């Protein structure tokens, strides 16, 4: 049985004004995150990132966008999680990290534009 653990980072928005109705329940339950496509998402859609540096860089790049969308008081905070290592989670972390790296390299933070 594999007992190793895997560490990943996610970004949690702190919205003080406008919370979209579709995400209100997630926000109340503290289950609202930033997805790799610069959209608010629940736990299943959050970005799983492989390093704290990548998460910080992505948060800094997305914070002005969040402030524009959700008010000047909106902010983003980095959250570290540890889970049992499995192939599915490792693949998800690699995929999301690659998407975020491409967005950062191209400065493409529009959720409706492919990278």
C-alpha positions, 0 to 999 in steps of 0.5 A, spaced: 500 500 500 502 506 497 503 511 503 506 517 500 503 523 500 503 529 495 503 536 496 499 541 492 497 548 492 490 552 490 488 559 490 482 561 494 479 568 493 476 572 498 470 576 495 467 581 500 462 584 495 459 581 489 459 573 489 456 570 483 449 567 485 451 560 482 457 560 487 454 563 493 453 556 496 460 554 495 463 561 498 458 560 504 461 553 505 469 556 504 469 551 498 470 557 492 477 557 489 480 559 482 480 555 477 486 554 472 482 558 467 481 564 471 474 562 473 471 561 480 470 554 481 468 549 487 473 544 489 472 539 483 474 545 478 480 548 482 487 549 480 491 544 483 498 547 482 505 543 483 509 549 487 508 555 492 512 559 487 507 558 481 501 559 485 504 566 488 505 568 481 498 566 478 495 569 484 499 576 483 497 576 475 490 574 477 488 579 483 487 585 478 482 581 474 479 579 480 478 586 483 475 588 476 470 583 476 468 582 484 470 589 487 477 592 490 476 588 496 477 582 492 484 578 494 487 571 493 490 567 498 495 561 497 492 554 500 497 548 501 494 541 501 497 534 502 493 528 500 495 521 499 499 520 492 495 517 486 496 517 479 490 521 478 491 526 483 499 527 480 496 527 473 491 533 475 497 537 478 501 536 472 495 538 467 493 544 471 500 547 472 502 546 465 495 550 463 497 556 468 504 556 466 502 557 459 497 562 461 503 566 465 507 565 459 502 568 454 499 573 459 492 570 457 488 571 463 481 571 459 477 565 461 474 564 454 480 564 450 484 557 449 491 557 451 
